[in-house]
């Protein structure tokens, strides 16, 4: 399987030629009329029976796939385990975080678009830091990207918020949503008009801020205070567990092997840092994983209710990267 046929001959991408024919007949967006070509485009059609836009993520997905297929040759000063490689990749991504951030009262649709673009491209680059993952077949790399990009992005922001709170750079009711901004749980609003016909206030059942941003998990991470390698281990085993469960079969088997490799790497990290008795520490890390999965399942159950009543817009050009229960694209 080659890069060329991954990008152009897979089912999820063959619709692009048809999509271009359709979108050529649609009204121009503000961006396209100005000659700006975003990675994510919201396209409205006067012929549509709903107020939902068609969300064209084709360019974003293609960019992310290029990232994951391009080796991220991180600077190595010594032999590094796969866990250390991923930890360094996470550290490099987070190194541009600003400490003086401003508070947003409204998360705009452009903010959501930016989150999609940052999250998907960042996790693709992060995955390509690992020697083992770089050697995966392209199809498996893309499956990983499909299933973990959003979770990884949320976990990274949860971890950053825990760090900022520990440094007293934001308070206990704030969440760091980007590298230069944060929101306050008590007075935030969000423009979700591209996702539903209902307002953010009307959809509070599905988008409770403290639940949406895993506030309970933030406090747990602040209590445990994981180092960079431990944090990467937590994020990795959560993501690869979800990817394996999502696809099952051979993908799940390989994700279990990968988690075993990372567990061995963590053991090596502890022994080299004179932490020979680390069973309690490991229990704390695994508790964070289990708590995240529990909170995520609560959210998925809510989304299942919304999906049954067609409350969410699923009109994406690449639905396998965006799914809401009870629908599942694999």
PyMOL commands that set and color helices and strands:
alter all, ss='L'
color gray80, all
select helices_A, chain A and resi 3-8+11-24+30-33+58-69+82-94+109-127+131-134+138-166+209-212+215-224+228-247+249-272+279-308+319-321
alter helices_A, ss='H'
color red, helices_A
select strands_A, chain A and resi 41-43+54-56+102-104+106-107+174-176+181-184+189-190
alter strands_A, ss='S'
color yellow, strands_A
deselect
rebuild
show_as cartoon
